[in-house]
C-alpha cells in the first residue's frame, strides 16, 4: 500500500482505540501513529531491500515496553506498526511479518481480491479511511466542560425545589443559586437549559468575604 493509505489506516485504528479508552495526548498519539506507520518502508529503503527487516512484527516489542512508561505513546506506536502489517498482508505479494526468523510473505484473500499498490483499489481504501477520520476528529475536538468539579446537585432537585430556595435568580434559560457550604465558601450554581433533555450545570467557588 502507498504511504498515504498506511497513514490513514493507522490514524483510524489509533483514534478508534483512543475514543474507546479515553486516552490523553491525542494529538501526540496521532503524530506518532502516522509517522510509525511509514517506518517499515523507510527503514527497508535505507537497507536497500523492499519488505525486509523493517516489516517485521517484532518491532512492536520495544513499542509495548514504551507503553509501560507512557500508555498513549506506546499505544500509538504499536497500533501504527500493526496497521502497516495488516494492510500489507492484503496486497498482492503480502509481507514478511516474521522476518528475519521467517522470510515468507504472508497474504490474505485469494489472488483476485488482493490489493495492488498504487491502483484505484489502494486509493479507494485510503479515501474510505479519510472519510472515517472526519467524524472521529470532530468528536475528539468538541470541547468537554467539567461542569461538576466540587459537588453534585441533581438537576431535578433544582427544578422541583427552586420555589423554596432563598436567593434564587430565575431567568428564561438560567437559574443562579447562591448557597453556603460547610467550608465557609460561597458556591454559585448556574444551570443552563440547552433543550428539553439536556442541561449544563456549572459550579463556581468563591472565597469568603
N, C-alpha and C positions, 0 to 999 in steps of 0.2 A: 504494500500500500504506500501511497505518497505521504510525505511528511504532514501535509495539512490534514489528511484523514487520520493519521495517528494522533495528532494533537487534539482534534475534535473528539475523537473517541475517548482519549484519556480524560479530557475535561468532563465529558458526560458521566463517565464512571466515577470520577472523583467527586463531582458535585452531588451526584446521587447518594454517595456514601456520606458526604458532608451534611446533607439535609437529614439523612436517616439518623446520624449520630450527633447532630447538632454541634458540629466542630467549630472551633475558633480559628483565627488566622486563615480565613477562607482565601483571601487574595494571594497570600504567600503560597498556599497549597495549590492554587490554580497555576501560578507561575512554575512551581516545581513539577507538577504533574505534566504540564505542557512541554517543559524542557526535557524531562527524563524520557518522555515518550519518543523522542527522536534520538536519544542517546545511543541505542544499539546501532543505528545506521551510521551515526557519526564515528563511533569507535571502529566499526568494521571498515569504514572508508579510510581511516588513519592506518589501520592494519593492512589495508590493500586487498582485502578479501571480503566479498559480499556475503552477508549472512554467515558469520563465523562466531567467534567468541562473544562479540557484542550482543548477540541474540540469545545467549544462554539465560535460562530462567534462574540460574543460580545467583544472578546479580541481586535477587530480592533478599538474599541472606543479610548483606550489610544494611539494606534499607529497613528490614524488620528490626535490626538492632538499633538503628537510629530512632525507630518508633518508641522504644523504651524511654528515650530521653525527651523526645518531642513527638507526641502521637500524630499530630496533624502533618508534620513534615514527613515522618515515616510512612504514613498512610498515602500521602500524595506521591512519594517516590515509588512505593510498592505498586500502587494502582497504575501508575504511568507505565511501569515495566510490564506488568501483567497485561495491560490493554494492548501494548505493542505486539506481544507474542500471540494474544488472542486474535488480533486482526491478521497477523501474518500467516497463521495456520489456515486461514480462509482463502489465501492466494493460490495461484496456480501451482507453484513449486513448494509451498509450505515454508517451514523454518526449523532449524536445528535447535529446539528448545533445551535439549540436554547436552549441548556442546560444552566442553570438549570430551565428556565421557562417552557421548554417542552422537556422531555427526549426521545421523539420518534425519532427513527433513520430515517433519510431521505435518499432515494435512487433514482437513475435514471436508466433508461433502465429496461428491463424485466430480469427475473432471469438468463436466458441463456447468456445474453450479459454483465452481471456484471463481474468484475474482482476479482478473488480470490487472496488475498495477498500471495506473495511468489511463485506464479505459473509462468509458462512461459509467460503468458499474462502480468503479472506485470513486468517481466524482459524485455520483448519486448517493453513495453511502456517506460521504463527507457532508453533503448538503443536509441529509437526514439528521446527522449528529448536530449540525449547526442549528437546525430548527428546534431540536430538543434543548439546546443550550439556552435559547432565548427565554423561555418561561422559567428555567432554573435560575438564571441570573437575575431576572425580575423579582423572583421570590426572595432571593437572598439579599437583594439591595433594598427591600422595603424596610424602612426604619421601624424598629420594635421598641416601644416605650415600656420601661419598667414602672408600671403605674402603682404597684403595691410594694413600696420599699420598706415601710416601717410597720404597718399594721394592715389588717384585712377587715374591711367593713362591708358586709353584704349589701348589694345594690337594692334588693327588695326591702331590706330593713329601712333604708334611707327613704324610699318612696312611701312606705307604709307609716313611718313614724315622723315624717317631716313636719306634720302639723303640730306635734307636741315638743319639738326641739327648739330651744331658745337660740336666738342669734342666727336664724336661718334666712338667707337671702335667696329667694327663688326668682329665676328668670325663665325665659322660654325654653332654653336648652341646657341651662347650667343650674346647679344647686350648690351653693357655697355654705359649708357648715364649719363653724369655729367650735372646737372642743378643747377641753383641758385634759392633759394626760397626767398620769401619776408621776411623771418625771419633770413636772413643772415647766413644760414647754407647750407652746401653742401649736396646734396642728390644724391646718386648713385642708378640708377635703373638697375637691372640685369634681363634680360628676358631669361629664359631657355625654349627652344622649345623642348618639350618632344616628340611630334609626330605632325601629321598634324592637329589634332583637339584639342590639349591640350598644354597650355603654362603656365609656372610658372613665376610670377613676384615677385621680391624681392626688397625692398626699404631700403637702409641703410642711416641713417642720421649721418653726421659727424660734429663736432664743427667747427666753422670758424677759419681760420688761424690767 
